[in-house]
Amino acid sequence: MYKPLKFVAGVVAVLSVTACTTHYKLANTTRTRIVVDSCYDAMPSQEASSFIAPYKQKVDSVMGPVVGIVAHDMAADRPESDLSNLLSDILMWAAKDYNEQPVMGVYNIGGIRSALTRGEVTYGDVLAIAPFENKICFLTLTGENLMELFRQIAKRGGEGVSHGVELVITADGNLVSAKLNGQEIDPRAEYRITTIDYLAQGNDGLVAFQKCTKLNAPRESRNNSRFIIMNYFKEQAGKHAPVSARVEGRIKVIK
């Protein structure tokens, strides 16, 4: 084993020295698209299957456990969807564990990377929906800054907002009106909001979040959105209640 290892170490050393001193330049690139479909399953490689088997078993043991049941197919879409509504409401549901009482929640549709299919939901399903290391957080915006946030949401054609938010926007991305729990937004009042840290930093065009105060952003991994989503599913499963959500007019688009 000594000689092969010595050879590999030598190659690595040579590459590390020459990597930054090469005079080669990229002349051009070519690319092609390979469609991965059922034809690749027609003649499966036994060798490849055998190689993957022990890893697949380990992955399945992690991803396979069922965390809950969903009542119907759910997907994320703009301006409003059942899945984006659900995730925004789950942030509100989780607030009690942080001694917080937000009046609304926001979850970005771009961060929802998969859909749910009616029936059992596994850890892997939740991971596919929320694959990033985004963590729940809480912050305060003035009514004036909240209206700015709503205008930015309108410009994006909608985002996930919690129950009680009522936005009317135009097809070309302008905010017509905004209410929260049936009330007009008071520009001088303060509004406590729950969202994910990625948005709190002003990403996805929601830069109004950068004007927040009283930020509560726990950093421990258990505060990751995927774990919060799983906890919600597990609680509902403990009540023998399938998880459900619906489009209810939180964001309406007019011409």
C-alpha positions in Angstrom: 0.0 0.0 0.0 3.0 2.3 0.6 3.9 2.9 -3.1 0.4 3.7 -4.4 -0.2 6.1 -1.5 3.2 7.7 -2.1 2.3 8.1 -5.8 -1.1 9.7 -5.0 0.5 12.0 -2.5 3.1 13.0 -5.1 0.5 13.8 -7.7 -1.5 15.9 -5.3 1.7 17.8 -4.4 2.6 18.5 -8.0 -1.0 19.7 -8.8 -1.0 22.0 -5.8 2.2 23.6 -7.0 1.3 23.9 -10.6 -2.4 24.8 -10.3 -1.8 28.5 -9.8 1.1 28.8 -12.2 -0.3 27.2 -15.3 -0.4 29.4 -18.5 -3.3 27.4 -20.0 -6.4 29.4 -20.9 -9.9 28.1 -21.7 -10.5 28.3 -25.4 -14.1 27.2 -25.6 -16.7 25.0 -24.1 -19.4 22.6 -25.4 -22.3 21.1 -23.7 -25.1 18.7 -24.3 -28.3 17.6 -22.5 -28.9 14.0 -21.5 -32.5 13.1 -20.9 -32.7 10.6 -18.0 -35.8 8.6 -18.5 -37.1 5.0 -18.4 -34.7 3.8 -21.1 -31.9 3.8 -18.4 -33.9 1.2 -16.4 -34.3 -1.2 -19.3 -30.9 -2.9 -18.7 -29.9 -2.1 -15.1 -26.3 -2.8 -14.2 -26.0 -5.5 -11.6 -22.6 -4.3 -10.7 -23.8 -0.7 -10.1 -26.8 -1.9 -8.1 -24.6 -4.0 -5.9 -22.3 -1.1 -5.3 -25.1 1.3 -4.4 -27.1 -1.2 -2.3 -25.3 -0.7 1.1 -25.5 3.1 0.7 -29.1 3.0 -0.4 -30.1 1.0 2.7 -28.4 3.6 4.9 -30.0 6.6 3.1 -33.4 4.9 3.1 -33.1 4.4 6.9 -32.7 8.1 7.4 -35.1 9.4 4.7 -37.7 6.8 5.0 -39.4 7.3 8.4 -42.9 8.6 8.1 -43.5 11.9 10.0 -47.2 12.5 9.1 -49.9 12.3 6.5 -51.1 14.9 4.0 -54.7 15.0 3.0 -54.2 16.0 -0.6 -51.5 16.9 -3.1 -49.9 20.2 -2.4 -47.6 22.4 -4.5 -46.2 25.9 -4.3 -47.2 28.6 -6.8 -47.8 32.3 -7.1 -49.6 34.4 -6.1 -50.9 31.9 -3.5 -50.9 28.2 -3.0 -51.9 25.6 -0.5 -48.3 24.6 0.3 -47.0 28.1 0.7 -49.9 28.9 2.9 -49.2 25.8 5.0 -45.5 26.6 5.5 -46.3 30.2 6.5 -48.9 29.0 9.0 -46.4 26.4 10.4 -44.0 29.3 11.3 -46.9 30.9 13.2 -47.6 27.6 14.9 -44.0 27.3 16.0 -43.9 30.7 17.6 -45.1 29.4 21.0 -42.0 27.4 21.4 -40.0 30.6 21.3 -42.3 32.7 23.6 -43.2 34.8 20.6 -46.5 36.1 19.5 -46.1 37.3 15.8 -49.1 38.7 14.0 -48.1 37.2 10.6 -45.6 34.9 8.9 -43.8 35.0 5.6 -42.2 32.0 3.7 -40.6 32.5 0.3 -42.0 30.4 -2.5 -38.6 30.2 -4.1 -37.4 28.3 -1.1 -40.0 25.6 -1.5 -38.2 23.1 -3.7 -40.7 20.2 -3.9 -44.3 19.3 -3.5 -46.3 16.9 -1.3 -48.3 13.9 -2.6 -51.4 12.8 -0.8 -50.7 10.1 1.8 -47.7 9.4 4.0 -45.0 12.1 4.3 -41.4 11.0 5.1 -38.4 12.8 6.5 -37.1 12.8 2.9 -40.2 14.5 1.6 -39.8 17.3 4.1 -36.1 17.6 3.3 -37.0 17.9 -0.4 -39.4 20.8 0.4 -36.9 22.6 2.6 -33.4 21.5 1.7 -31.6 24.7 2.9 -30.2 25.6 6.3 -32.9 28.3 6.8 -33.9 28.9 10.4 -37.0 30.4 11.9 -36.6 34.0 13.2 -38.7 36.8 14.6 -38.5 40.5 14.0 -40.4 43.8 14.2 -41.4 46.1 11.4 -43.1 49.4 11.6 -46.4 49.7 9.7 -44.7 51.9 7.1 -42.0 49.3 6.5 -44.5 46.5 6.5 -46.3 48.2 3.6 -43.0 48.4 1.9 -42.6 44.7 2.4 -46.1 44.1 1.0 -45.2 46.2 -2.1 -42.1 44.0 -2.6 -44.2 40.9 -2.3 -46.6 42.3 -4.9 -43.7 43.0 -7.2 -42.6 39.4 -7.0 -46.2 38.2 -7.8 -46.8 36.8 -4.3 -45.0 34.9 -1.5 -46.2 32.6 1.2 -48.1 34.6 3.8 -49.9 33.4 6.9 -53.7 33.3 7.6 -55.1 36.8 8.2 -53.0 38.6 5.6 -55.1 40.1 2.8 -53.3 41.5 -0.2 -54.7 42.8 -3.4 -52.2 43.1 -6.2 -52.2 43.8 -9.9 -50.9 41.4 -12.6 -48.0 43.7 -13.3 -46.9 43.6 -9.6 -48.4 46.7 -7.9 -49.9 46.6 -4.4 -53.6 47.8 -4.4 -54.5 47.2 -0.8 -53.3 45.4 2.3 -55.0 44.3 5.5 -54.0 42.2 8.4 -56.8 40.4 10.3 -59.3 42.7 8.7 -57.6 45.9 9.7 -55.7 48.5 7.7 -52.0 48.8 8.4 -51.1 51.5 10.8 -47.9 53.1 9.6 -46.9 54.1 13.1 -47.6 50.8 14.8 -45.1 47.9 15.2 -45.8 44.5 13.8 -44.1 41.3 15.0 -43.4 38.9 12.2 -42.0 35.4 11.8 -40.0 34.3 8.8 -36.8 32.5 8.0 -33.4 34.1 8.4 -32.7 34.1 4.7 -35.5 36.5 4.1 -34.7 38.5 7.3 -31.4 39.3 5.6 -33.3 41.0 2.7 -32.9 38.2 0.2 -35.4 37.3 -2.6 -36.1 41.0 -3.2 -37.7 41.5 0.3 -35.2 44.2 1.3 -37.7 45.8 3.7 -36.8 43.1 6.2 -33.4 44.8 6.6 -35.2 47.7 8.4 -36.3 45.4 11.2 -35.7 45.8 14.9 -35.8 43.4 17.8 -34.5 40.4 15.8 -34.7 37.0 17.5 -32.7 34.6 15.3 -31.8 31.3 17.1 -28.9 29.6 15.5 -29.1 26.0 16.7 -29.7 23.4 14.0 -33.0 22.3 15.6 -34.4 25.7 14.5 -34.0 24.8 10.9 -37.3 25.1 9.0 -37.3 21.4 8.0 -37.3 20.3 11.6 -40.1 22.7 12.5 -42.2 21.4 9.5 -41.6 17.8 10.7 -42.6 18.7 14.2 -45.8 20.1 13.0 -46.5 17.0 10.9 -45.7 14.8 13.9 -48.0 16.7 16.2 -50.9 16.4 13.7 -50.1 12.7 13.3 -50.4 12.3 17.0 -53.9 13.7 16.8 -54.7 11.3 13.9 -55.2 14.5 11.8 -54.0 14.6 8.2 -52.3 17.9 7.3 -54.3 20.1 5.0 -54.3 23.7 3.7 -56.1 25.5 0.9 -56.0 28.6 -1.2 -58.3 31.1 0.6 -57.7 34.5 -1.0 -54.7 35.7 1.0 -53.3 37.3 -2.2 -55.7 38.3 -4.9 -54.7 39.4 -8.3 -56.7 42.0 -10.3 -56.2 43.4 -13.7 
